Amino acid sequence: MKLLNIADATASYPLYLKSLAVRFPGYENLSYRDQYGVIDRDHFVWGMPYHRTMGSMGYDVWNVDRGIKSLQHAWAREHGVDPTKLGRDDIVLAQARTFRPDVILYDPADPVLLRKILDDVSSIRLVLGWVGSALTVGRTWDMIDLPLTCAPESVSRLSTMGLSAQHVNHSFDPAINEELNRRTDAIPVSFIGSIVRRREFHLTRERTLLEMRDAVPMSIYSPSAAVRPKDYLKIGAASVASAGLSVLRQTRLLPHLKSIAAIRTAERVASPLRRPIHPGLAKRMRPGVYGMEYFQVLKNSDVSFNIHADTSTSFASNIRLYEATGMESCLLTDWKVNLPELYEPDVDVAVYRSVEEAVEKANWLLDHARDREEIARAGMRRTLAAHTFKHRAQQIDEIIREHLRH
């Protein structure tokens, strides 16, 4: 069975390619196969190593990321097409035609590309979607047979849209530890992640880090440290949306307009006018880390601090849970109701319920190396026993085969 995984991870992590070019100079000039290998071995989120884990289950898996220009252009050239005469979606469509998949796992929130693929590739029997806790709004869901999500909140929200979603947790690839088997630095406490200053993103995360900044020796690695012109445009758009919705509320028109997609989008992104980075965190933030550099920071961290996005109101679901524990770093994470189903609190991972408790536990863990290391080892054992890509591949295989039977 052929599975085509179509991603656009560089849309969320636009600086990844710059990081890759620094760490692998000249990779852009390699053949498609060699570029694919470089990115695959970097263990960046786009690939998801299902091509390895699902291969033994009878799948032929191909990962395509439409945002990696040099990789996509190399494929086009090697198939006799001038990539400069094609748009990036044209190349993805040509790849789908060539591969003729049975199943598509579709990540981009772009309905136009998906519609083109479905109209042009008759071999497709099932379209899976993927979404985290931040649910996108648009027409893509109308074409997806079965959404997969790591967030139980999204299962509920998709249900209200008439969609039956499957909950599939994130996971960890143990192969990473075969390549990074030792520490190269000592980081007392690290936080790695975005800090987007808009509603339904990371406002709680920002407040927590601000309160912890002087109480814990924490290094913050964030893509948000690099401010781009488009970030100011997004802030402006969010502010305009907020002002417009305020007017509609005052005039009592908003309840009558909620069926309009643009209004729903405005409600999702609306936020007061804010700087891209809080001044209190700006000097503490280091550039974001990606791929194997990211995993090395986790490996080097005595304590990995984790806090979910604002959309994860009740359930633990982000990928850091599995990656930090998989790298044998002691994870300090926010309490969620389902956490005991994943890890035993304060045995496999350290847990906090307030900023004060987060500060207290972070410093306690730094002062008690033996206890910290025991938690780190227990967390790693739990991840390798229950939360690897092999475990998730088995679940996805069951979902696919069950859906195709009906």
The 8 nearest C-alpha neighbors of each residue, nearest first, counted from 0:
[[1, 58, 59, 101, 57, 2, 100, 102],
 [0, 2, 100, 59, 101, 58, 60, 102],
 [3, 1, 60, 102, 100, 103, 59, 101],
 [2, 4, 103, 61, 60, 100, 104, 5],
 [3, 5, 104, 62, 103, 63, 61, 105],
 [6, 4, 63, 105, 64, 106, 104, 3],
 [7, 5, 64, 106, 8, 107, 63, 45],
 [6, 8, 64, 9, 66, 107, 10, 65],
 [7, 9, 10, 45, 11, 6, 12, 64],
 [8, 10, 12, 13, 11, 7, 66, 15],
 [11, 9, 8, 13, 12, 7, 66, 107],
 [12, 10, 9, 8, 13, 7, 14, 15],
 [11, 13, 9, 14, 10, 15, 8, 222],
 [14, 12, 9, 15, 10, 11, 16, 8],
 [15, 13, 17, 16, 12, 18, 222, 9],
 [16, 14, 18, 17, 13, 12, 19, 289],
 [15, 17, 19, 18, 14, 20, 13, 67],
 [18, 16, 20, 14, 19, 15, 21, 13],
 [17, 19, 15, 21, 16, 20, 22, 14],
 [18, 20, 16, 22, 17, 21, 23, 15],
 [21, 19, 24, 23, 17, 18, 22, 16],
 [22, 20, 18, 19, 23, 24, 17, 16],
 [21, 23, 19, 20, 24, 18, 17, 292],
 [24, 22, 20, 21, 19, 26, 25, 37],
 [25, 23, 20, 26, 21, 22, 19, 27],
 [24, 26, 27, 28, 23, 20, 29, 21],
 [25, 27, 28, 29, 24, 23, 34, 20],
 [26, 28, 25, 69, 29, 34, 70, 20],
 [29, 27, 26, 25, 30, 69, 34, 73],
 [28, 30, 26, 27, 34, 33, 31, 25],
 [31, 29, 33, 32, 34, 73, 28, 74],
 [30, 32, 73, 34, 74, 33, 70, 35],
 [31, 33, 35, 30, 34, 36, 29, 74],
 [32, 34, 36, 30, 35, 31, 29, 37],
 [35, 33, 37, 31, 36, 32, 29, 30],
 [36, 34, 32, 33, 38, 37, 39, 31],
 [35, 37, 33, 39, 34, 38, 40, 32],
 [38, 36, 34, 40, 39, 35, 41, 33],
 [39, 37, 41, 35, 40, 36, 34, 42],
 [38, 40, 36, 41, 42, 37, 35, 46],
 [41, 39, 42, 37, 38, 36, 43, 291],
 [40, 42, 290, 38, 291, 39, 43, 37],
 [43, 41, 40, 290, 39, 44, 291, 38],
 [42, 44, 290, 41, 45, 46, 38, 289],
 [43, 45, 46, 47, 42, 8, 290, 289],
 [46, 44, 8, 43, 47, 6, 64, 7],
 [45, 47, 44, 62, 48, 39, 43, 42],
 [46, 48, 49, 44, 45, 42, 43, 50],
 [49, 47, 50, 51, 46, 52, 388, 172],
 [48, 50, 52, 51, 53, 47, 392, 60],
 [49, 51, 60, 48, 53, 54, 52, 61],
 [52, 50, 49, 54, 48, 53, 55, 60],
 [51, 53, 49, 389, 54, 50, 392, 55],
 [54, 52, 56, 49, 55, 58, 50, 51],
 [53, 55, 58, 56, 51, 57, 52, 50],
 [54, 56, 53, 57, 52, 58, 51, 50],
 [57, 55, 53, 54, 58, 52, 396, 393],
 [56, 58, 54, 55, 0, 59, 53, 1],
 [59, 57, 0, 54, 53, 1, 56, 60],
 [58, 60, 1, 54, 0, 2, 61, 57],
 [61, 59, 50, 2, 3, 1, 58, 62],
 [60, 62, 3, 4, 63, 2, 50, 59],
 [63, 61, 4, 46, 3, 5, 60, 64],
 [62, 64, 5, 4, 6, 65, 61, 3],
 [65, 63, 6, 7, 66, 5, 67, 62],
 [64, 66, 7, 67, 87, 63, 91, 6],
 [65, 67, 64, 7, 9, 68, 10, 8],
 [68, 66, 70, 65, 69, 64, 71, 9],
 [67, 69, 71, 70, 66, 72, 65, 87],
 [70, 68, 72, 27, 71, 67, 73, 28],
 [71, 69, 73, 68, 72, 67, 31, 34],
 [70, 72, 74, 68, 73, 69, 67, 75],
 [71, 73, 75, 69, 82, 74, 70, 68],
 [74, 72, 31, 70, 76, 71, 75, 69],
 [75, 73, 71, 77, 72, 31, 76, 78],
 [74, 76, 72, 80, 78, 73, 77, 82],
 [77, 75, 80, 79, 73, 78, 74, 81],
 [76, 78, 74, 75, 79, 73, 80, 31],
 [79, 77, 75, 76, 80, 74, 73, 81],
 [78, 80, 76, 77, 75, 81, 74, 82],
 [81, 79, 76, 75, 78, 82, 77, 84],
 [80, 82, 83, 84, 76, 75, 79, 85],
 [83, 81, 85, 84, 72, 75, 80, 76],
 [82, 84, 81, 85, 86, 72, 80, 75],
 [85, 83, 82, 81, 86, 80, 89, 87],
 [86, 84, 82, 83, 89, 87, 90, 81],
 [85, 87, 89, 88, 90, 84, 83, 82],
 [86, 88, 90, 89, 65, 85, 91, 66],
 [89, 87, 91, 90, 86, 92, 112, 65],
 [90, 88, 92, 86, 87, 91, 85, 93],
 [89, 91, 93, 87, 88, 92, 94, 85],
 [92, 90, 94, 88, 93, 89, 95, 65],
 [91, 93, 89, 95, 90, 94, 116, 88],
 [92, 94, 90, 96, 91, 95, 89, 97],
 [95, 93, 91, 97, 92, 96, 98, 90],
 [94, 96, 92, 98, 97, 93, 99, 91],
 [97, 95, 93, 99, 94, 98, 120, 92],
 [98, 96, 94, 95, 99, 93, 92, 100],
 [97, 99, 95, 96, 100, 94, 1, 3],
 [98, 100, 96, 95, 122, 97, 120, 101],
 [101, 99, 1, 102, 2, 98, 123, 3],
 [100, 102, 123, 1, 124, 122, 2, 0],
 [101, 103, 2, 125, 100, 123, 126, 124],
 [104, 102, 3, 126, 2, 105, 4, 127],
 [103, 105, 127, 4, 128, 126, 5, 3],
 [106, 104, 128, 5, 103, 127, 107, 4],
 [105, 107, 6, 129, 128, 5, 108, 104],
 [108, 106, 109, 7, 6, 105, 5, 110],
 [109, 107, 139, 110, 106, 135, 137, 136],
 [110, 108, 107, 111, 112, 139, 113, 138],
 [109, 111, 139, 113, 112, 138, 114, 108],
 [110, 112, 114, 113, 109, 115, 139, 116],
 [113, 111, 115, 114, 110, 109, 88, 116],
 [112, 114, 116, 110, 115, 111, 117, 109],
 [113, 115, 111, 117, 112, 116, 110, 118],
 [116, 114, 112, 118, 113, 117, 119, 111],
 [115, 117, 113, 119, 118, 114, 120, 92],
 [116, 118, 114, 119, 115, 120, 113, 121],
 [119, 117, 115, 116, 120, 114, 121, 113],
 [118, 120, 116, 117, 115, 121, 96, 92],
 [121, 119, 117, 122, 116, 96, 118, 123],
 [120, 122, 123, 119, 117, 118, 99, 124],
 [121, 123, 101, 120, 99, 100, 124, 102],
 [124, 122, 101, 121, 102, 100, 125, 120],
 [125, 123, 101, 102, 122, 126, 403, 121],
 [124, 126, 102, 123, 144, 103, 127, 101],
 [127, 125, 103, 143, 144, 102, 104, 128],
 [128, 126, 104, 145, 146, 103, 143, 105],
 [129, 127, 146, 105, 104, 147, 106, 143],
 [128, 130, 147, 106, 148, 146, 105, 127],
 [131, 129, 148, 134, 147, 132, 128, 106],
 [132, 130, 133, 148, 149, 150, 134, 129],
 [131, 133, 150, 310, 153, 134, 311, 152],
 [134, 132, 131, 310, 135, 130, 199, 153],
 [133, 135, 132, 130, 136, 153, 131, 156],
 [136, 134, 133, 137, 108, 130, 264, 267],
 [135, 137, 134, 264, 138, 263, 260, 108],
 [138, 136, 139, 135, 140, 108, 260, 110],
 [137, 139, 140, 141, 110, 136, 142, 109],
 [140, 138, 110, 141, 137, 142, 108, 109],
 [139, 141, 143, 142, 138, 137, 128, 146],
 [140, 142, 139, 138, 143, 144, 137, 110],
 [143, 141, 140, 139, 144, 114, 138, 126],
 [144, 142, 140, 126, 145, 141, 127, 128],
 [145, 143, 126, 127, 125, 142, 146, 128],
 [144, 146, 127, 143, 164, 128, 147, 126],
 [147, 145, 128, 164, 127, 129, 165, 148],
 [148, 146, 129, 165, 128, 164, 166, 167],
 [149, 147, 130, 166, 150, 131, 129, 167],
 [148, 150, 168, 167, 131, 316, 166, 169],
 [151, 149, 132, 152, 153, 316, 148, 131],
 [150, 152, 154, 153, 166, 155, 314, 149],
 [153, 151, 150, 155, 154, 156, 132, 311],
 [152, 154, 156, 155, 151, 150, 132, 157],
 [153, 155, 151, 157, 164, 152, 156, 158],
 [156, 154, 158, 153, 152, 157, 151, 159],
 [155, 157, 153, 159, 158, 154, 152, 160],
 [156, 158, 160, 162, 154, 159, 155, 153],
 [157, 159, 162, 161, 155, 160, 156, 163],
 [158, 160, 156, 157, 161, 155, 162, 154],
 [161, 159, 157, 158, 162, 156, 163, 155],
 [160, 162, 158, 159, 157, 163, 156, 164],
 [163, 161, 158, 157, 160, 164, 159, 145],
 [162, 164, 158, 161, 145, 157, 165, 146],
 [165, 163, 146, 154, 147, 145, 162, 166],
 [164, 166, 147, 167, 146, 148, 163, 154],
 [165, 167, 148, 149, 147, 151, 168, 164],
 [168, 166, 149, 148, 147, 165, 169, 391],
 [169, 167, 149, 170, 166, 316, 148, 391],
 [168, 170, 318, 149, 167, 317, 321, 316],
 [169, 171, 387, 386, 388, 321, 168, 318],
 [172, 170, 387, 321, 322, 388, 173, 386],
 [171, 173, 174, 388, 387, 175, 170, 48],
 [174, 172, 175, 176, 171, 387, 383, 325],
 [175, 173, 177, 176, 172, 178, 171, 179],
 [176, 174, 173, 177, 178, 172, 179, 42],
 [177, 175, 179, 178, 174, 180, 173, 326],
 [176, 178, 174, 175, 179, 180, 173, 181],
 [177, 179, 176, 175, 180, 174, 291, 181],
 [180, 178, 176, 177, 181, 175, 295, 298],
 [179, 181, 176, 178, 177, 182, 298, 175],
 [182, 180, 179, 183, 298, 299, 295, 176],
 [183, 181, 299, 184, 298, 180, 295, 185],
 [182, 184, 299, 181, 185, 295, 298, 296],
 [183, 185, 299, 182, 186, 296, 300, 298],
 [184, 186, 299, 300, 187, 183, 301, 182],
 [185, 187, 300, 188, 299, 301, 184, 189],
 [188, 186, 301, 300, 302, 185, 216, 217],
 [189, 187, 217, 302, 186, 303, 300, 301],
 [190, 188, 218, 303, 217, 219, 304, 300],
 [189, 191, 219, 304, 303, 220, 218, 192],
 [192, 190, 220, 221, 219, 189, 193, 287],
 [193, 191, 221, 220, 190, 194, 222, 287],
 [192, 194, 221, 223, 222, 195, 191, 201],
 [193, 195, 201, 223, 196, 205, 192, 204],
 [196, 194, 201, 197, 200, 193, 223, 202],
 [197, 195, 202, 201, 194, 275, 200, 198],
 [198, 196, 270, 200, 195, 199, 202, 201],
 [197, 199, 200, 270, 268, 202, 269, 196],
 [200, 198, 309, 310, 197, 201, 267, 133],
 [199, 201, 309, 198, 197, 308, 195, 202],
 [202, 200, 204, 195, 308, 194, 203, 309],
 [201, 203, 205, 204, 196, 200, 206, 197],
 [204, 202, 206, 205, 201, 207, 309, 308],
 [205, 203, 201, 207, 202, 206, 208, 306],
 [204, 206, 202, 208, 203, 207, 201, 209],
 [207, 205, 209, 203, 204, 208, 210, 202],
 [208, 206, 204, 210, 209, 205, 354, 203],
 [207, 209, 211, 205, 210, 206, 212, 204],
 [210, 208, 206, 212, 207, 211, 205, 280],
 [209, 211, 207, 208, 212, 206, 354, 213],
 [212, 210, 208, 214, 209, 213, 215, 207],
 [211, 213, 209, 214, 210, 208, 215, 217],
 [214, 212, 211, 215, 210, 216, 209, 217],
 [213, 215, 211, 212, 358, 216, 210, 362],
 [214, 216, 217, 213, 211, 212, 358, 362],
 [217, 215, 188, 187, 218, 214, 212, 213],
 [216, 218, 188, 189, 215, 219, 187, 212],
 [217, 219, 189, 188, 190, 220, 216, 283],
 [220, 218, 190, 284, 285, 189, 191, 221],
 [221, 219, 285, 191, 287, 286, 284, 190],
 [220, 222, 287, 192, 223, 193, 286, 224],
 [223, 221, 287, 224, 193, 286, 225, 192],
 [224, 222, 221, 225, 193, 194, 226, 195],
 [223, 225, 222, 286, 221, 284, 226, 285],
 [226, 224, 223, 222, 227, 286, 221, 287],
 [225, 227, 224, 230, 223, 275, 228, 276],
 [228, 226, 230, 229, 225, 231, 275, 232],
 [229, 227, 230, 231, 232, 226, 233, 275],
 [228, 230, 232, 231, 227, 233, 226, 234],
 [231, 229, 233, 227, 228, 232, 234, 226],
 [230, 232, 234, 229, 233, 228, 235, 275],
 [233, 231, 229, 235, 230, 234, 236, 228],
 [234, 232, 236, 230, 235, 231, 237, 229],
 [235, 233, 231, 237, 232, 236, 238, 230],
 [234, 236, 232, 238, 233, 237, 231, 239],
 [235, 237, 233, 239, 238, 234, 240, 232],
 [236, 238, 269, 270, 240, 234, 235, 239],
 [237, 239, 271, 241, 272, 235, 270, 236],
 [238, 240, 236, 242, 241, 237, 243, 235],
 [241, 239, 269, 237, 243, 265, 238, 242],
 [240, 242, 269, 238, 244, 239, 270, 243],
 [241, 243, 245, 239, 240, 244, 238, 246],
 [244, 242, 240, 246, 245, 241, 239, 247],
 [245, 243, 247, 241, 246, 242, 240, 248],
 [244, 246, 242, 248, 243, 247, 241, 249],
 [245, 247, 249, 243, 244, 248, 250, 242],
 [246, 248, 244, 253, 250, 252, 245, 249],
 [249, 247, 251, 245, 250, 246, 253, 244],
 [248, 250, 246, 251, 247, 245, 252, 253],
 [249, 251, 247, 248, 252, 246, 253, 245],
 [252, 250, 248, 249, 253, 247, 254, 255],
 [251, 253, 247, 250, 255, 254, 248, 256],
 [252, 254, 247, 256, 255, 248, 251, 257],
 [255, 253, 256, 257, 252, 251, 248, 258],
 [254, 256, 253, 252, 257, 258, 251, 259],
 [257, 255, 253, 258, 254, 259, 252, 262],
 [258, 256, 259, 254, 255, 262, 263, 253],
 [257, 259, 256, 260, 263, 255, 262, 254],
 [258, 260, 257, 262, 261, 256, 263, 264],
 [261, 259, 263, 262, 264, 258, 137, 257],
 [262, 260, 264, 263, 259, 265, 266, 257],
 [263, 261, 265, 264, 259, 260, 257, 266],
 [264, 262, 260, 266, 265, 261, 257, 267],
 [263, 265, 261, 267, 262, 266, 260, 268],
 [264, 266, 262, 240, 268, 267, 263, 269],
 [267, 265, 263, 264, 269, 268, 262, 244],
 [266, 268, 264, 265, 269, 263, 199, 198],
 [269, 267, 265, 237, 266, 270, 264, 198],
 [270, 268, 237, 241, 240, 266, 265, 267],
 [269, 271, 237, 238, 197, 241, 198, 268],
 [272, 270, 238, 273, 241, 237, 269, 197],
 [271, 273, 238, 234, 270, 235, 274, 237],
 [274, 272, 271, 275, 234, 196, 276, 270],
 [273, 275, 276, 277, 272, 234, 231, 196],
 [276, 274, 273, 230, 196, 277, 226, 231],
 [277, 275, 274, 281, 278, 280, 223, 224],
 [276, 278, 279, 280, 281, 274, 275, 205],
 [279, 277, 281, 280, 276, 282, 274, 275],
 [278, 280, 277, 281, 209, 282, 283, 276],
 [281, 279, 283, 278, 277, 282, 284, 209],
 [280, 282, 278, 283, 284, 279, 276, 277],
 [283, 281, 280, 284, 279, 278, 285, 224],
 [284, 282, 280, 281, 219, 285, 218, 279],
 [283, 285, 219, 281, 282, 220, 224, 280],
 [284, 286, 220, 219, 221, 224, 287, 283],
 [287, 285, 220, 221, 224, 222, 288, 284],
 [286, 288, 221, 222, 220, 285, 289, 224],
 [289, 287, 293, 292, 286, 220, 290, 221],
 [290, 288, 293, 292, 15, 291, 287, 43],
 [289, 291, 43, 41, 42, 293, 292, 294],
 [290, 292, 294, 293, 41, 295, 42, 289],
 [293, 291, 295, 290, 294, 289, 288, 296],
 [294, 292, 289, 288, 291, 296, 290, 295],
 [295, 293, 291, 297, 296, 292, 298, 290],
 [294, 296, 298, 292, 297, 293, 299, 291],
 [297, 295, 299, 293, 294, 298, 300, 292],
 [298, 296, 294, 300, 295, 299, 323, 328],
 [297, 299, 295, 326, 296, 300, 182, 328],
 [298, 300, 296, 182, 185, 297, 184, 186],
 [301, 299, 186, 297, 302, 298, 187, 188],
 [300, 302, 187, 328, 188, 329, 186, 299],
 [301, 303, 188, 329, 300, 330, 328, 187],
 [304, 302, 330, 189, 188, 329, 331, 300],
 [305, 303, 331, 190, 189, 332, 330, 302],
 [304, 306, 332, 331, 303, 190, 333, 307],
 [307, 305, 333, 332, 204, 308, 304, 207],
 [308, 306, 311, 309, 317, 305, 333, 204],
 [307, 309, 201, 310, 311, 200, 306, 204],
 [310, 308, 199, 200, 311, 201, 312, 203],
 [309, 311, 199, 308, 312, 132, 133, 200],
 [312, 310, 309, 308, 313, 132, 314, 307],
 [311, 313, 310, 309, 314, 152, 308, 335],
 [314, 312, 335, 311, 336, 315, 152, 337],
 [313, 315, 335, 337, 336, 311, 316, 312],
 [316, 314, 335, 338, 337, 317, 313, 311],
 [315, 317, 150, 149, 314, 168, 318, 169],
 [318, 316, 319, 320, 315, 307, 169, 149],
 [317, 319, 320, 169, 321, 322, 316, 170],
 [318, 320, 322, 321, 317, 323, 305, 324],
 [321, 319, 318, 322, 323, 317, 324, 330],
 [320, 322, 324, 319, 170, 171, 323, 325],
 [321, 323, 325, 319, 324, 171, 320, 326],
 [324, 322, 326, 325, 328, 321, 319, 297],
 [323, 325, 379, 327, 378, 326, 321, 328],
 [324, 326, 379, 322, 323, 327, 321, 382],
 [325, 327, 323, 324, 298, 328, 322, 297],
 [328, 326, 324, 375, 379, 325, 376, 329],
 [327, 329, 375, 323, 324, 326, 301, 302],
 [328, 330, 375, 302, 374, 303, 301, 371],
 [329, 331, 303, 348, 302, 349, 328, 332],
 [330, 332, 349, 304, 350, 303, 305, 348],
 [333, 331, 305, 350, 306, 330, 304, 351],
 [332, 334, 351, 306, 350, 352, 335, 305],
 [333, 335, 352, 350, 351, 332, 336, 338],
 [336, 334, 314, 338, 315, 313, 337, 333],
 [335, 337, 338, 314, 313, 334, 339, 315],
 [338, 336, 340, 339, 335, 314, 315, 341],
 [337, 339, 341, 340, 335, 336, 315, 342],
 [340, 338, 343, 342, 341, 337, 344, 336],
 [341, 339, 338, 337, 342, 343, 336, 344],
 [340, 342, 338, 339, 343, 337, 381, 385],
 [343, 341, 339, 347, 338, 340, 344, 348],
 [342, 344, 339, 347, 346, 345, 348, 341],
 [345, 343, 346, 348, 350, 349, 342, 347],
 [346, 344, 349, 348, 350, 347, 343, 374],
 [345, 347, 344, 343, 374, 348, 377, 349],
 [348, 346, 378, 377, 374, 343, 342, 345],
 [349, 347, 345, 330, 344, 346, 378, 374],
 [348, 350, 345, 331, 330, 344, 332, 346],
 [349, 351, 332, 331, 333, 334, 345, 344],
 [350, 352, 357, 333, 356, 334, 353, 332],
 [353, 351, 334, 333, 356, 350, 354, 357],
 [354, 352, 356, 355, 351, 357, 333, 358],
 [353, 355, 357, 356, 207, 358, 352, 210],
 [354, 356, 358, 353, 357, 359, 352, 211],
 [355, 357, 359, 353, 358, 354, 351, 360],
 [358, 356, 354, 351, 360, 355, 359, 361],
 [359, 357, 361, 355, 356, 360, 354, 362],
 [358, 360, 356, 357, 362, 361, 363, 355],
 [361, 359, 363, 357, 362, 358, 364, 356],
 [362, 360, 358, 364, 363, 359, 357, 365],
 [361, 363, 365, 364, 360, 359, 366, 358],
 [364, 362, 360, 366, 365, 361, 359, 367],
 [363, 365, 367, 361, 371, 366, 362, 360],
 [364, 366, 362, 363, 367, 368, 361, 187],
 [367, 365, 363, 364, 368, 362, 371, 361],
 [368, 366, 364, 365, 370, 369, 363, 371],
 [367, 369, 371, 370, 372, 366, 365, 364],
 [368, 370, 372, 371, 367, 373, 374, 364],
 [371, 369, 373, 372, 368, 367, 374, 364],
 [372, 370, 368, 374, 364, 369, 373, 367],
 [371, 373, 375, 369, 374, 370, 368, 376],
 [372, 374, 370, 376, 375, 371, 377, 369],
 [375, 373, 377, 347, 371, 372, 376, 346],
 [374, 376, 329, 372, 327, 378, 328, 373],
 [377, 375, 379, 373, 378, 374, 327, 372],
 [378, 376, 347, 374, 380, 379, 375, 373],
 [379, 377, 347, 324, 381, 375, 376, 380],
 [378, 380, 324, 325, 382, 376, 327, 381],
 [381, 379, 377, 383, 378, 382, 384, 376],
 [380, 382, 384, 378, 379, 383, 385, 377],
 [383, 381, 386, 379, 385, 384, 380, 325],
 [382, 384, 380, 381, 385, 387, 386, 379],
 [383, 385, 381, 382, 380, 386, 387, 379],
 [386, 384, 382, 383, 381, 387, 390, 341],
 [385, 387, 382, 170, 383, 390, 171, 384],
 [388, 386, 171, 170, 389, 390, 172, 383],
 [387, 389, 391, 390, 170, 172, 171, 392],
 [390, 388, 392, 387, 52, 391, 393, 53],
 [389, 391, 387, 388, 393, 392, 386, 394],
 [390, 392, 394, 388, 393, 389, 395, 387],
 [393, 391, 389, 395, 394, 390, 388, 396],
 [392, 394, 396, 391, 390, 395, 397, 389],
 [393, 395, 391, 397, 392, 396, 398, 390],
 [396, 394, 398, 392, 397, 393, 399, 391],
 [395, 397, 393, 399, 394, 398, 392, 400],
 [396, 398, 394, 400, 395, 399, 401, 393],
 [399, 397, 395, 401, 396, 400, 402, 394],
 [400, 398, 396, 402, 401, 397, 395, 403],
 [399, 401, 403, 397, 402, 398, 396, 404],
 [400, 402, 398, 404, 399, 403, 397, 405],
 [403, 401, 399, 404, 400, 405, 398, 125],
 [402, 404, 400, 405, 401, 399, 125, 124],
 [403, 405, 401, 402, 400, 399, 398, 397],
 [404, 403, 402, 401, 400, 399, 125, 124]]
